[in-house]
Amino acid sequence: MERITETGVVVAGVEYPVDCIIYASGFEVGTDYTQRTGFDLTGVDGLKLSQAWSDGMRSLHGLHVRGFPNAFFVQPTQGANLISNVPHNLTDSARTIATIVAEAKRRGATRVEVTQEAQDAWVALLLTGPGRMMMGSADCTPGYYNNEGQPLGPGAKYNVGYPAGASAYFRYIDGWRKSGKFEGLEFA
């Protein structure tokens, strides 16, 4: 695209008239994380995140993954899962991470990692909820609400949020932070 005129866009010297231009950065959901990030994170003993999540995502609070110390995952899945207000998720995750880093510094720790037991318990809790609710039919135009018209794979059951909903998750994680116990994390 070369330029925008009053009535259209000019591409390779040809003006294409348009009624409206929508500026958007866009984002991907439902695709493999390596496609979105452009790399496969390597953890302890060469473990790749794609291997750790080969059967579906596993985490504590959507932030911590066993085998990936000091890695914090900032995204809504397995946390609030509040898709309608992504910045709220980001802000809350940042608050949680800052609290954990401050605690690590206070303890003189250089490594923070979730325990396997805490991760397993969190995932088990998540699976008690209603699961991922697809609102669109596979017969509709492919899009976000129907998984781009593709069937959900077996790992999709883990793409959920806190069973009691986003508001309850934000209250839960606030209490978790404020307790100062940092249950489920190991500091070393």
Sine and cosine of phi, psi and omega as CSV:
sin_phi,cos_phi,sin_psi,cos_psi,sin_omega,cos_omega
0.00,0.00,0.76,-0.65,-0.04,-1.00
-1.00,-0.06,-0.69,0.72,-0.05,-1.00
-0.27,-0.96,0.18,-0.98,0.07,-1.00
-0.90,-0.43,0.74,-0.67,0.05,-1.00
-0.97,-0.26,-0.06,-1.00,0.02,-1.00
-0.90,0.43,-0.44,0.90,-0.10,-1.00
-0.85,-0.53,0.00,1.00,-0.02,-1.00
-0.06,-1.00,-0.24,-0.97,0.04,-1.00
-0.87,-0.49,0.55,-0.84,-0.01,-1.00
-0.94,-0.34,0.85,-0.53,0.00,-1.00
-0.79,-0.61,0.83,-0.56,0.02,-1.00
0.78,0.63,0.66,0.75,0.07,-1.00
0.99,0.14,-0.03,1.00,-0.01,-1.00
-0.93,-0.37,0.78,-0.62,0.04,-1.00
-1.00,0.03,0.78,-0.63,0.04,-1.00
-0.94,-0.35,0.91,-0.42,-0.02,-1.00
-0.94,0.35,0.62,-0.79,0.03,-1.00
-0.68,-0.73,0.44,-0.90,0.08,-1.00
-1.00,0.07,-0.50,0.87,-0.12,-0.99
-0.39,-0.92,0.60,-0.80,0.11,-0.99
-0.88,-0.47,0.79,-0.62,0.04,-1.00
-0.94,-0.35,0.89,-0.46,0.04,-1.00
-1.00,0.04,0.84,-0.54,0.01,-1.00
-0.45,-0.89,0.59,-0.81,0.03,-1.00
-0.99,0.15,-0.48,0.88,-0.02,-1.00
0.94,0.33,0.30,-0.95,0.08,-1.00
-0.35,-0.94,0.34,-0.94,-0.01,-1.00
-0.96,-0.28,0.62,-0.78,0.16,-0.99
-0.73,-0.69,0.49,-0.87,0.06,-1.00
0.99,0.17,-0.03,1.00,0.06,-1.00
-1.00,-0.09,0.29,-0.96,0.04,-1.00
-0.86,0.50,0.67,-0.74,-0.08,-1.00
-0.87,0.50,-0.51,0.86,0.00,-1.00
-0.92,0.40,-0.49,0.87,0.07,-1.00
-0.93,0.37,-0.62,0.79,-0.03,-1.00
-0.97,0.22,-0.60,0.80,-0.06,-1.00
-1.00,-0.01,-0.47,0.88,-0.03,-1.00
1.00,0.07,0.13,0.99,0.06,-1.00
-0.42,-0.91,0.22,-0.98,0.03,-1.00
-0.88,-0.47,0.95,-0.32,-0.07,-1.00
-0.86,0.51,0.69,-0.72,0.03,-1.00
-0.95,-0.31,0.77,-0.64,0.00,-1.00
-0.95,-0.32,-0.51,-0.86,-0.04,-1.00
-0.89,0.47,0.68,-0.74,0.04,-1.00
0.83,0.56,0.53,0.85,0.07,-1.00
0.98,0.21,0.14,0.99,0.00,-1.00
-0.90,0.45,0.81,-0.59,0.06,-1.00
-1.00,0.02,0.58,-0.81,0.02,-1.00
-0.87,0.49,-0.57,0.82,0.04,-1.00
-0.88,0.47,-0.52,0.85,0.07,-1.00
-0.96,0.29,-0.71,0.71,-0.01,-1.00
-0.87,0.49,-0.53,0.85,-0.03,-1.00
-0.96,-0.29,0.34,0.94,-0.07,-1.00
-0.87,0.49,-0.49,0.87,0.04,-1.00
-0.97,-0.25,0.20,0.98,-0.02,-1.00
0.82,-0.57,0.38,-0.92,-0.04,-1.00
-0.89,0.45,0.63,-0.78,0.11,-0.99
-0.71,-0.71,0.74,-0.68,-0.01,-1.00
-0.35,-0.94,0.03,-1.00,0.26,-0.97
-0.90,-0.44,0.88,-0.48,0.03,-1.00
0.89,0.45,0.20,0.98,-0.06,-1.00
0.98,0.22,-0.02,1.00,-0.09,-1.00
-0.97,-0.26,-0.54,0.84,-0.16,-0.99
-0.84,-0.54,0.64,-0.77,0.03,-1.00
-0.78,-0.63,0.79,-0.61,0.01,-1.00
-0.85,0.53,0.74,-0.67,-0.01,-1.00
0.99,-0.11,-0.04,1.00,-0.01,-1.00
-0.76,-0.65,0.93,0.36,-0.03,-1.00
-0.89,0.46,0.54,-0.84,0.03,-1.00
0.89,0.45,0.20,0.98,0.10,-0.99
-0.98,-0.20,0.77,-0.63,0.02,-1.00
-0.88,-0.47,0.80,-0.60,-0.05,-1.00
-0.99,-0.17,0.92,-0.39,-0.04,-1.00
-0.98,-0.20,0.98,-0.19,-0.04,-1.00
-0.18,-0.98,0.27,-0.96,-0.12,-0.99
-0.99,0.10,-0.41,0.91,-0.11,-0.99
-0.88,0.47,0.64,-0.77,-0.03,-1.00
0.90,0.43,0.25,0.97,0.15,-0.99
-0.83,-0.55,-0.82,-0.57,0.02,-1.00
-0.94,0.33,-0.51,0.86,-0.04,-1.00
0.84,0.55,0.55,0.83,-0.02,-1.00
-1.00,0.05,1.00,-0.07,-0.06,-1.00
-0.98,0.19,-0.45,0.89,-0.07,-1.00
-0.95,0.30,-0.29,0.96,-0.01,-1.00
-0.62,-0.79,0.96,0.28,-0.06,-1.00
-0.84,0.55,-0.67,0.74,0.01,-1.00
-0.85,0.52,-0.54,0.84,0.05,-1.00
-0.88,0.48,-0.69,0.72,0.07,-1.00
-0.86,0.52,-0.73,0.69,-0.05,-1.00
-0.89,0.45,-0.70,0.71,-0.01,-1.00
-0.89,0.45,-0.70,0.72,-0.01,-1.00
-0.92,0.40,-0.66,0.75,0.05,-1.00
-0.88,0.48,-0.68,0.73,0.01,-1.00
-0.88,0.48,-0.66,0.75,0.02,-1.00
-0.89,0.47,-0.69,0.73,0.00,-1.00
-0.91,0.41,-0.72,0.69,0.00,-1.00
-0.89,0.46,-0.69,0.72,0.01,-1.00
-0.87,0.48,-0.63,0.78,0.02,-1.00
-0.91,0.41,-0.67,0.75,0.01,-1.00
-0.92,0.40,-0.70,0.71,0.01,-1.00
-0.89,0.45,-0.66,0.75,0.05,-1.00
-0.88,0.47,-0.64,0.77,0.03,-1.00
-0.92,0.39,-0.66,0.76,0.05,-1.00
-0.87,0.49,-0.68,0.73,0.02,-1.00
-0.90,0.44,-0.68,0.73,0.00,-1.00
-0.87,0.49,-0.62,0.79,-0.01,-1.00
-0.99,0.13,-0.16,0.99,-0.08,-1.00
0.96,0.28,0.38,0.92,-0.02,-1.00
-1.00,0.04,0.57,-0.82,0.06,-1.00
-0.92,-0.40,0.01,1.00,-0.05,-1.00
-0.63,-0.78,0.75,-0.66,0.07,-1.00
-0.79,-0.62,0.78,-0.62,0.01,-1.00
-0.54,-0.84,0.54,-0.84,0.07,-1.00
-0.97,0.25,0.58,-0.81,0.10,-0.99
-0.98,0.21,0.44,-0.90,0.05,-1.00
-0.88,0.47,-0.63,0.77,-0.02,-1.00
-0.89,0.45,-0.68,0.73,-0.01,-1.00
-0.92,0.39,-0.66,0.75,0.03,-1.00
-0.89,0.46,-0.72,0.69,0.00,-1.00
-0.88,0.47,-0.67,0.74,-0.01,-1.00
-0.91,0.41,-0.64,0.77,0.01,-1.00
-0.90,0.43,-0.72,0.70,0.01,-1.00
-0.89,0.46,-0.66,0.75,0.04,-1.00
-0.88,0.48,-0.66,0.75,0.05,-1.00
-0.88,0.47,-0.72,0.70,-0.01,-1.00
-0.85,0.52,-0.60,0.80,-0.05,-1.00
-0.96,0.26,-0.09,1.00,0.08,-1.00
-0.99,0.12,-0.17,0.99,-0.03,-1.00
-0.99,0.11,-0.13,-0.99,-0.07,-1.00
-0.95,0.31,-0.20,0.98,0.00,-1.00
1.00,0.09,-0.10,-0.99,-0.02,-1.00
-0.99,0.17,0.82,-0.57,-0.04,-1.00
-0.97,-0.24,0.95,-0.33,0.08,-1.00
-1.00,0.08,0.80,-0.60,-0.09,-1.00
-1.00,-0.04,-0.33,0.94,-0.06,-1.00
-0.97,-0.25,0.38,-0.92,0.04,-1.00
-1.00,0.09,0.50,-0.86,0.07,-1.00
-0.90,0.44,-0.33,0.95,0.02,-1.00
-0.98,0.18,-0.23,0.97,-0.01,-1.00
-0.98,0.21,0.20,-0.98,0.10,-1.00
-0.82,0.57,0.75,-0.66,-0.02,-1.00
-0.83,0.56,0.68,-0.74,0.02,-1.00
-0.14,-0.99,-0.13,-0.99,-0.05,-1.00
-0.84,0.54,-0.69,0.72,-0.13,-0.99
-0.96,0.28,-0.21,0.98,0.06,-1.00
-0.79,-0.61,0.49,0.87,0.04,-1.00
0.83,0.57,0.67,0.75,0.01,-1.00
0.83,0.56,0.47,0.88,0.03,-1.00
0.98,0.20,0.10,1.00,-0.03,-1.00
-0.98,-0.18,0.49,-0.87,0.07,-1.00
-0.92,0.40,0.51,-0.86,0.06,-1.00
-0.97,0.25,0.70,-0.71,0.05,-1.00
-0.98,0.17,0.14,-0.99,-0.04,-1.00
-0.89,0.46,-0.49,0.87,0.01,-1.00
-0.96,0.28,-0.20,0.98,-0.05,-1.00
-0.90,0.43,-0.38,0.92,-0.01,-1.00
-0.89,0.46,-0.31,0.95,0.01,-1.00
-1.00,0.01,-0.11,0.99,-0.01,-1.00
-1.00,0.07,0.88,0.47,-0.10,-0.99
-0.78,-0.63,0.07,-1.00,0.06,-1.00
-0.87,-0.50,-0.11,-0.99,0.00,-1.00
-0.81,0.58,0.77,-0.63,-0.12,-0.99
-0.83,0.56,-0.52,0.85,-0.04,-1.00
-1.00,0.05,0.02,1.00,0.06,-1.00
0.98,-0.22,0.14,-0.99,-0.10,-0.99
-0.89,0.45,-0.74,0.68,-0.02,-1.00
-0.87,0.50,-0.66,0.75,0.03,-1.00
-0.91,0.42,-0.61,0.79,0.03,-1.00
-0.89,0.45,-0.72,0.70,-0.02,-1.00
-0.88,0.48,-0.60,0.80,0.08,-1.00
-0.92,0.39,-0.68,0.73,0.00,-1.00
-0.86,0.50,-0.80,0.61,-0.10,-0.99
-0.93,0.37,-0.50,0.87,0.09,-1.00
-0.90,0.44,-0.70,0.72,0.05,-1.00
-0.91,0.42,-0.61,0.79,0.04,-1.00
-0.88,0.48,-0.72,0.70,0.02,-1.00
-0.88,0.47,-0.77,0.64,-0.11,-0.99
-0.93,0.36,-0.37,0.93,-0.01,-1.00
-0.91,0.41,-0.46,0.89,-0.03,-1.00
0.96,0.27,0.06,1.00,-0.03,-1.00
-1.00,0.05,-0.49,0.87,0.00,-1.00
0.80,0.61,0.73,0.69,-0.03,-1.00
-0.83,0.56,0.74,-0.68,0.03,-1.00
0.99,-0.10,-0.14,0.99,0.02,-1.00
-0.95,-0.32,0.55,-0.84,0.11,-0.99
-0.93,-0.36,0.75,-0.67,0.06,-1.00
-0.94,-0.34,0.78,-0.63,0.02,-1.00
-0.67,-0.74,0.00,0.00,0.00,0.00
